[in-house]
Amino acid sequence: MTDTAPVTRIPRAATLRKQEVILAEAERQFARFGFEGVSLDNIAAALDLSRQNLLYHWPSKEELYRAVLDSVMGEWMANMTAIAEADEPQAAIQTYVAVKLRFSRERPSGNAVFTREIMAGAPRYQDVLKAQVMPLLHADVERFEDWAEQGLIRRLDFTHLMFLIWSSTQAYADLGPQFSLYMGKPRLDDADFEAARVLITDLIWRSLALD
């Protein structure tokens, strides 16, 4: 008698597409109403699905919420190696700021869900933040320290420098509607994000450049 290995079932394309649609709607609702203000019934109704159909993919609101955050974090982390893996600081800053602003523009709802979770003290996602974001932050700070040791940049508090980069780029997702209102336009456009990229990059580099 031989043992047979368990079969791992690969989700069909139609199942994956349905999950993407559910995640997108859940992200939109969690961004607007927060975790407490959203129900699975509301998400299912918006997609014309039954509650049971939704529960087939995610057995609880908590799991669906974490799936949304996992999706946001996965995309963010995949593009946040510009500093830790770079050899030259100025180009690294340019790339990092550009990527962060692009993420803020292309996924404002995901940014909003993430921000709401952080502002609440990350009660449902603190384990992931500690396991994934903290090592990445430490790697970036160490890279800045290396460049400072090599005499390529001024020595600053590099942890707070990273916080400054995060907050200034994240603002274009979290406060985008407010910025566009003050500028008298329906939404921020390509020129606005390019102007932000140039200014933020220039300010950050001026704080690091040697006299």
C-alpha positions in Angstrom: 0.0 0.0 0.0 1.5 3.3 -1.0 0.9 6.7 0.5 -0.5 9.4 -1.8 0.4 13.0 -1.4 -2.5 15.4 -0.9 -3.6 17.2 -4.0 -3.3 21.0 -4.0 -6.1 22.4 -6.0 -5.3 25.5 -8.0 -8.2 28.0 -8.1 -9.8 28.3 -11.5 -9.5 31.5 -13.5 -13.1 32.3 -12.9 -12.7 31.9 -9.1 -9.6 34.1 -9.1 -11.5 36.8 -11.1 -14.4 36.7 -8.6 -12.0 37.0 -5.7 -10.4 40.0 -7.3 -13.8 41.7 -7.7 -14.7 40.9 -4.1 -11.4 42.3 -2.8 -11.8 45.5 -4.9 -15.3 46.1 -3.5 -14.2 45.3 0.0 -11.3 47.7 -0.3 -13.5 50.4 -1.5 -16.0 50.0 1.4 -13.3 49.5 4.1 -11.6 52.7 2.8 -14.8 54.7 3.0 -16.5 53.3 6.2 -13.7 51.6 8.1 -13.8 48.0 9.5 -16.6 48.6 11.9 -18.8 50.3 9.4 -18.7 47.5 6.8 -20.7 44.3 6.8 -20.4 41.2 4.6 -24.0 41.8 3.6 -23.2 45.2 2.3 -20.3 43.9 0.2 -22.3 41.0 -1.1 -25.2 43.3 -2.0 -23.0 45.7 -3.9 -21.7 42.8 -6.0 -25.2 41.2 -6.4 -23.9 38.1 -4.6 -25.4 36.0 -1.8 -23.8 36.1 1.6 -23.1 32.4 1.3 -21.3 32.9 -2.0 -19.1 35.6 -0.4 -18.4 33.3 2.7 -17.3 30.6 0.3 -14.2 32.7 -0.5 -13.7 34.4 2.9 -15.3 32.8 5.9 -15.4 36.0 7.9 -15.1 39.8 7.7 -11.8 39.7 9.6 -10.3 37.4 7.0 -11.6 39.5 4.1 -10.2 42.6 5.8 -6.8 41.0 6.3 -6.9 39.8 2.6 -7.4 43.4 1.5 -4.5 44.6 3.7 -2.3 41.7 2.4 -3.0 42.8 -1.1 -2.1 46.4 -0.3 1.0 45.4 1.6 2.1 43.0 -1.1 2.0 45.7 -3.8 3.7 48.2 -1.6 6.5 45.9 -0.4 7.2 44.7 -3.9 8.2 48.3 -4.9 9.9 49.5 -1.8 13.4 48.1 -2.3 14.7 51.2 -4.1 16.8 52.3 -1.2 18.0 49.1 0.5 19.2 47.6 -2.8 20.6 50.8 -4.3 24.3 51.8 -4.8 23.8 55.5 -5.2 21.7 57.7 -2.8 20.4 60.4 -5.1 19.0 58.0 -7.7 17.6 55.8 -4.9 15.7 58.8 -3.4 14.3 59.7 -6.9 13.1 56.2 -7.5 11.6 55.7 -4.1 9.6 59.0 -4.0 8.3 58.3 -7.6 7.2 54.8 -6.7 5.5 55.9 -3.5 3.6 58.7 -5.2 2.6 56.4 -8.0 1.2 54.0 -5.4 -0.7 56.8 -3.7 -2.2 57.8 -7.0 -3.1 54.4 -8.4 -4.4 52.9 -5.2 -6.0 55.6 -3.0 -8.6 53.2 -1.5 -5.9 50.7 -0.5 -3.9 53.5 1.1 -7.0 54.7 3.0 -7.6 51.2 4.4 -4.0 51.0 5.5 -4.1 54.4 7.1 -7.3 53.7 9.0 -5.7 50.5 10.4 -2.6 52.4 11.4 -4.4 55.3 13.0 -6.4 52.8 15.1 -3.2 51.3 16.4 -3.1 48.4 13.9 -5.3 46.1 16.1 -5.8 43.6 13.3 -2.5 43.9 11.4 0.2 44.6 13.9 1.8 41.2 13.5 2.3 41.7 9.8 3.7 45.2 10.2 6.2 44.0 12.7 7.2 41.0 10.6 7.5 42.8 7.2 7.6 46.6 7.5 10.0 46.9 10.4 12.8 44.8 8.8 12.4 46.9 5.6 12.6 50.2 7.5 15.7 48.9 9.3 17.3 47.9 6.0 16.7 51.4 4.5 18.1 53.1 7.6 21.2 50.9 7.5 21.7 51.8 3.8 21.6 55.5 4.7 24.1 54.9 7.5 26.4 53.1 5.0 26.2 56.1 2.6 26.9 58.5 5.5 30.0 56.4 6.4 31.2 56.5 2.8 30.9 60.3 2.9 28.2 60.4 0.2 25.5 62.1 2.3 25.1 64.1 5.5 24.3 62.2 8.7 20.7 62.7 9.8 18.2 60.8 11.9 17.4 58.5 9.1 14.5 56.8 10.7 12.7 60.1 10.9 13.8 60.9 7.4 11.9 57.7 6.3 8.9 58.8 8.2 9.0 62.2 6.5 9.2 60.5 3.0 6.3 58.2 3.9 4.1 61.0 5.2 4.7 63.4 2.4 4.0 60.9 -0.3 1.1 59.2 1.5 -0.6 62.6 1.9 -1.4 62.6 -1.8 -3.6 59.5 -1.3 -5.1 60.4 2.1 -5.5 64.2 1.4 -5.8 64.1 -2.3 -9.5 65.3 -2.4 -8.6 68.1 0.0 -5.7 69.2 -2.1 -7.7 69.2 -5.3 -10.5 71.2 -3.6 -8.0 73.9 -2.6 -6.7 73.9 -6.1 -10.1 74.3 -7.6 -10.2 71.1 -9.6 -12.1 67.8 -9.4 -9.0 65.7 -8.8 -5.3 65.8 -8.9 -3.8 65.2 -12.3 -0.5 64.1 -13.8 1.0 67.5 -13.5 0.2 67.7 -9.8 1.8 64.4 -9.0 4.8 65.3 -11.1 5.2 68.6 -9.3 4.9 66.8 -6.0 7.6 64.3 -7.1 10.0 67.0 -8.2 9.5 69.1 -5.0 9.6 66.2 -2.5 12.7 64.7 -4.2 14.5 68.0 -4.2 13.7 68.8 -0.6 14.8 65.3 0.6 18.0 65.4 -1.4 18.9 68.9 -0.2 18.6 67.7 3.4 21.1 64.9 2.5 23.5 66.5 0.1 26.9 67.5 1.4 27.8 71.2 1.4 
